[in-house]
Amino acid sequence: MKQKIYQVDAFAGQVFSGNPAAVCPLNQWLPDDLMQKIAMENNLAETAFYVKQGDQYQIRWFTPAVEVDLCGHATLAAAYVLFHHENHNADIIHFYSPRSGALPVTRNGAFLTLNFPADTPEPAALSDEITACFDIKPRSAFKGKTDYLLVFDKEEDIKKITPAFDAIAKLKARGVIITAKGDQVDFVSRFFAPQSGIPEDPVTGSAHTTLTPYWAKQLGKIELTAMQLSPRKGYVQCRYLNDRVEISGQGKLYLTGEIYLE
């Protein structure tokens, strides 16, 4: 059996930037353990699988280690595949996740806009377990549905910080977002999730569901520009809609291929 696979650089204006995600269009769901093995073999931050059901597409995401509740860059990659390579003709795609609900994606020229549930973080204590995760102490800490959000004084802190992956992996969370006010954009961030099989994620769409409510309130604006300062870098446009967040970016196709399954 052959399975079609695409790899797309998400939140990227050119290949070899942004966050690479694999996308597997399915006619019906594969066994969970097989999808996990495919994701492990791909060894990318996420592999997205989708199945068309009526007028919507059910979507799921796997890291090399686990299935996750929400993934922004792999959803953008799946939308890119549908718009450009899998004959989806309308300018909106209705994705649905059993774990995260309705996740529509709209096309506006080269940009794709994800509409995701907002995740408003709550204040958290700056515990010894948290401060041990980095060589610079954060100014404040928050906790969202799945991640810690640590706020630092300046962009330079985010650039030069050194993570302690063993300490991060011990936190009871999907991962840790670190952020500061940006010099050229509204805010910058990085994301670390060794406990989910991702030491550092290049660009994390789902993290911006937490970052956007925080920075919208801090800066008093609903439209924000953002950059994730991983070595590959990613550029994100965000819009705060109270209970929802719009996250926009571009995608670039890297490869198409076939997986051979017995």
C-alpha positions in Angstrom: 0.0 0.0 0.0 1.2 3.5 -0.9 0.4 6.5 1.2 0.8 10.0 -0.3 2.8 12.5 1.8 3.7 16.1 1.5 6.2 18.2 3.5 5.5 22.0 3.8 7.4 24.7 5.5 4.8 26.6 7.5 4.9 30.3 8.5 7.6 30.7 5.9 8.1 32.9 2.9 10.7 30.5 1.4 11.8 26.9 1.9 14.3 26.1 4.6 12.6 28.5 7.0 9.5 28.4 9.2 8.4 25.1 10.6 8.4 21.9 8.5 5.3 19.7 8.8 4.4 16.5 7.1 0.8 16.1 5.8 -0.9 12.7 4.9 -4.3 12.9 3.2 -6.3 9.8 4.1 -9.5 8.3 2.7 -10.1 6.6 6.1 -8.2 6.6 9.4 -5.1 4.4 9.7 -4.6 2.6 13.1 -3.4 5.0 15.7 -0.2 3.1 16.3 0.6 3.3 12.6 0.1 7.0 12.4 2.4 7.4 15.4 5.1 5.3 13.7 4.8 7.4 10.5 5.3 10.5 12.6 8.2 9.0 14.4 9.8 8.0 11.1 9.2 11.5 9.7 11.0 12.9 12.8 9.4 16.3 12.3 7.8 18.3 15.0 4.4 17.3 13.7 2.8 15.1 11.1 -0.9 16.0 10.3 -3.4 13.4 9.0 -6.8 14.4 7.7 -9.9 12.6 6.4 -12.7 14.3 4.5 -16.1 13.9 6.2 -19.0 15.6 4.4 -18.1 19.3 4.0 -15.3 19.3 6.5 -12.0 17.6 7.2 -11.3 15.9 10.4 -7.6 16.5 11.4 -5.2 14.9 13.9 -1.5 15.7 14.7 1.3 13.5 16.0 4.8 14.5 17.2 7.4 11.7 17.0 6.3 10.8 20.5 2.6 11.6 21.1 -0.7 12.7 19.6 -1.3 16.4 20.5 -4.5 18.4 21.1 -3.7 21.2 18.7 -1.0 22.2 16.2 -1.0 25.4 14.2 1.8 24.9 11.8 0.7 21.5 10.7 -2.9 22.7 10.2 -1.5 25.6 8.0 0.5 22.9 6.1 -2.6 20.7 5.7 -4.5 23.7 4.4 -1.7 24.6 2.0 -1.8 21.0 0.6 -5.6 21.1 0.2 -5.6 24.6 -1.5 -2.6 23.9 -3.8 -2.4 20.2 -4.4 -5.6 18.3 -3.3 -8.2 20.2 -5.3 -10.0 22.2 -2.6 -11.6 25.0 -4.6 -13.3 27.2 -2.0 -11.4 29.9 0.0 -12.2 28.4 3.4 -11.5 24.9 4.7 -13.5 23.6 7.7 -11.1 21.5 9.7 -12.5 19.8 12.8 -10.5 18.2 15.6 -12.1 15.8 18.1 -9.8 17.4 20.7 -10.0 21.1 19.8 -13.3 21.6 17.9 -13.8 23.7 14.8 -10.6 25.1 13.2 -11.5 26.9 10.0 -8.7 28.2 7.7 -9.2 30.9 5.1 -7.1 31.9 2.1 -6.3 35.5 1.3 -3.7 35.6 -1.5 -0.5 33.9 -0.3 -1.6 34.1 3.3 -3.6 31.4 5.2 -5.4 32.4 8.3 -6.1 29.9 11.1 -9.1 30.6 13.4 -8.3 28.8 16.7 -9.7 28.9 20.3 -8.0 31.5 22.4 -6.1 30.2 25.4 -5.9 33.0 28.1 -3.1 32.2 30.5 -3.4 32.5 34.2 -0.7 33.7 36.6 1.6 31.0 38.0 4.2 31.0 40.7 7.9 31.4 39.7 8.8 28.1 41.4 12.3 26.7 41.6 11.2 24.1 39.0 10.4 26.8 36.5 13.5 29.1 37.2 15.7 26.0 36.8 14.6 25.7 33.1 16.7 28.6 31.8 19.9 30.5 32.6 18.0 33.8 32.7 15.2 34.3 35.3 11.8 35.2 33.8 10.0 38.3 35.0 6.7 36.5 35.4 5.1 33.1 34.7 1.7 32.0 33.5 0.0 28.7 32.7 -2.3 28.1 29.8 -4.3 24.9 29.0 -1.2 22.9 28.0 1.9 25.2 28.3 3.8 27.4 30.6 4.3 31.0 29.4 7.4 32.8 30.8 7.8 36.5 30.2 11.2 38.1 30.0 12.5 41.7 29.9 13.7 42.1 26.4 14.1 40.4 23.0 17.8 39.9 23.5 17.0 37.6 26.5 14.9 35.4 24.2 17.7 35.3 21.6 20.6 34.3 23.9 18.8 32.2 26.5 20.1 28.7 27.2 17.4 26.1 28.0 18.0 23.3 30.5 16.1 20.5 28.6 16.2 18.0 31.5 14.5 20.5 33.8 11.9 21.5 31.1 11.1 17.8 30.5 10.1 17.4 34.2 7.4 20.1 34.1 3.8 18.9 33.9 3.0 20.6 30.7 3.2 20.1 26.9 6.0 22.6 26.8 7.3 26.1 27.7 6.7 29.3 25.7 9.2 32.1 26.4 8.4 35.6 25.2 9.3 39.3 25.4 8.3 42.5 23.7 9.9 42.7 20.2 12.2 45.3 18.8 10.8 45.2 15.2 7.6 43.3 15.9 5.1 43.4 18.7 6.4 40.3 20.5 8.9 37.5 20.0 9.0 34.0 21.4 10.5 30.6 21.4 9.0 27.2 22.3 10.5 24.2 24.0 8.8 20.8 24.5 11.3 18.0 25.2 8.5 16.1 27.1 6.6 16.0 23.8 9.6 14.9 21.7 10.4 18.4 20.4 13.4 20.0 22.1 12.8 23.4 20.3 10.0 23.9 17.9 10.9 26.3 15.0 7.5 28.0 14.8 4.5 27.1 17.0 1.1 28.2 15.8 -0.7 26.8 18.8 1.6 28.8 21.2 0.2 32.0 19.6 -3.3 31.1 20.9 -1.7 31.8 24.4 0.7 34.6 23.3 -1.9 36.6 21.5 -4.4 37.1 24.4 -1.4 38.0 26.7 0.2 40.6 24.4 -3.1 42.0 23.2 -3.9 43.0 26.8 -0.3 44.2 27.5 -0.1 46.3 24.4 -3.8 47.4 24.2 -4.2 46.3 20.5 -5.9 43.4 18.8 -3.8 43.1 15.7 -0.2 42.1 16.4 3.0 41.0 14.5 5.2 38.3 15.9 8.4 36.5 15.2 9.5 33.1 16.7 13.3 33.3 17.2 14.3 29.8 16.5 17.3 29.3 14.1 14.9 28.9 11.2 12.7 31.8 12.3 9.0 32.2 11.6 6.8 35.2 11.0 3.2 35.3 12.3 0.4 37.8 12.1 -2.1 37.6 15.0 -5.6 39.0 15.7 -7.3 38.7 19.1 -11.0 38.0 18.9 -11.7 37.4 22.6 -12.6 33.7 22.6 -10.8 33.1 19.3 -7.5 34.0 17.8 -6.6 34.4 14.1 -3.1 33.3 13.2 -1.8 34.1 9.7 1.2 33.0 7.7 2.5 31.6 4.4 3.5 28.1 3.4 6.0 26.7 1.0 6.0 23.2 -0.5 9.3 21.3 0.1 8.5 17.8 -1.1 5.9 15.3 -2.3 6.3 11.6 -2.0 4.9 8.2 -1.1 5.2 6.1 2.0 5.3 2.3 1.4 3.1 0.5 4.0 2.8 -3.3 4.2 
